[in-house]
């Protein structure tokens, strides 16, 4: 099967922060691309026993963006209730989920750039450790890429579209 969503990986190599952000943004863009062109029903369709859908993955990543870059990096959202489930509450507007992910990405990138130093410590500890922005970027790069792989499989099942 021909890959119909293929694009090259970033060639940014101008510094640690810029390179990490380029790859993170590439993965985020791939997630949004997996959702592009599908109907609301297709975006919400569950094709695996875990109950995961493409839109559920987007919702999960939206929460992850705010958890890592808002809560841990900047120390925001102290009283927020965190729900990382990959299922959607009944009646969740599809376009709202996609727009919220885009907004979370913009917030995260602003947070990263406001700190600007990959060696800077996070505002909040992770499991009792004061980790760095570098660690967080590596973690989120892997997290998003892993879920894009899930979305790639779901998309292929939905309409045969493949590629990164």
C-alpha positions in Angstrom: 0.0 0.0 0.0 1.4 3.4 -0.9 2.0 5.9 1.8 -0.3 8.9 1.2 0.6 11.1 4.2 4.4 10.8 4.0 6.5 13.9 4.7 10.2 14.1 5.6 11.3 14.4 9.2 12.8 17.8 10.3 16.3 18.6 9.3 16.7 21.2 12.1 20.1 20.8 13.8 20.7 24.4 15.1 20.7 23.7 18.8 19.4 21.3 21.4 16.2 23.2 22.1 15.3 24.0 18.5 16.0 20.4 17.4 13.9 18.9 20.2 11.1 21.3 19.4 11.2 20.6 15.7 10.8 16.9 16.3 8.1 17.3 18.9 6.2 19.6 16.5 6.6 17.2 13.7 5.0 14.4 15.8 2.2 16.7 16.9 1.6 17.7 13.3 1.5 14.0 12.3 -1.2 13.4 15.0 -3.3 16.2 13.6 -2.7 14.9 10.1 -4.1 11.4 11.2 -7.3 13.2 12.1 -7.6 15.3 9.0 -10.2 14.5 6.4 -12.2 12.1 8.6 -15.8 12.5 9.5 -16.8 13.0 13.1 -18.0 9.4 13.2 -14.7 8.1 11.9 -12.7 10.2 14.4 -14.7 8.7 17.3 -14.9 5.1 16.0 -13.4 2.5 18.3 -11.5 -0.2 16.4 -9.6 -1.9 19.3 -10.7 -3.5 22.5 -9.1 -0.8 24.6 -11.7 1.7 23.5 -9.2 4.0 21.8 -10.2 6.2 18.9 -8.2 8.8 17.0 -10.1 11.5 18.8 -9.5 9.8 22.1 -5.7 9.8 21.4 -5.9 13.6 20.6 -7.8 14.2 23.9 -5.2 12.2 25.8 -2.3 14.2 24.2 -4.1 17.5 25.0 -4.2 16.6 28.6 -0.5 15.4 28.5 0.6 18.7 27.0 -1.0 20.6 29.8 0.2 18.2 32.5 3.8 18.2 31.5 4.3 21.8 30.1 1.8 23.6 32.3 1.7 21.7 35.6 5.3 20.3 35.7 7.3 22.8 33.7 5.6 26.1 34.8 3.9 25.0 38.0 0.4 25.9 36.7 -3.0 24.1 37.0 -2.6 23.2 40.7 -6.3 22.4 41.2 -7.0 20.9 37.8 -8.5 17.4 37.6 -6.4 15.3 35.3 -8.1 12.7 33.1 -5.8 10.9 30.8 -8.3 8.4 29.4 -8.4 7.8 25.7 -12.2 7.5 25.6 -14.4 10.5 25.1 -17.2 11.7 27.3 -20.6 11.4 25.6 -21.4 14.6 23.7 -17.9 15.9 23.3 -17.8 18.2 20.3 -15.3 16.8 17.8 -14.0 20.1 16.5 -13.6 21.4 20.1 -11.2 18.5 20.9 -9.0 19.2 17.8 -9.0 23.0 18.5 -8.1 22.3 22.2 -5.2 20.2 21.1 -3.9 23.0 18.9 -4.3 25.4 21.7 -2.5 23.1 24.1 0.4 22.8 21.7 0.7 26.6 21.4 0.6 26.9 25.2 3.3 24.3 25.5 5.6 25.9 23.0 5.2 29.2 24.7 6.1 27.6 28.0 9.1 25.9 26.6 10.3 29.1 24.9 9.7 31.1 28.1 12.1 28.9 30.0 14.4 28.6 26.9 17.1 26.4 28.6 17.0 22.7 28.2 19.0 22.3 31.4 16.5 24.3 33.5 14.7 22.3 36.2 11.0 21.8 36.1 8.9 23.8 38.6 7.4 20.5 40.0 9.2 17.3 40.7 8.4 14.1 38.9 8.3 11.1 41.2 10.4 13.0 43.8 13.1 14.1 41.3 13.8 17.6 39.9 14.1 16.7 36.2 15.0 19.1 33.4 13.3 20.6 30.4 15.6 18.3 28.3 14.1 15.2 30.0 10.6 16.5 29.5 11.2 17.2 25.8 12.6 13.7 25.3 9.7 12.2 27.2 7.0 14.1 25.4 8.6 13.5 22.0 8.5 9.7 22.7 4.9 9.9 24.1 3.5 11.8 21.1 5.4 9.6 18.6 4.1 6.5 20.3 0.5 7.6 20.1 0.9 8.8 16.5 1.8 5.2 15.7 -1.4 4.1 17.3 -3.3 6.7 15.3 -1.5 5.6 12.1 -2.8 2.0 12.6 -6.4 3.3 13.4 -6.3 5.5 10.3 -5.2 2.7 8.1 -8.1 0.6 9.4 -10.6 3.4 8.8 -9.8 4.4 5.2 -6.5 2.9 4.2 -4.5 6.1 4.6 -0.9 5.5 5.7 2.3 7.4 6.2 4.0 9.7 8.7 
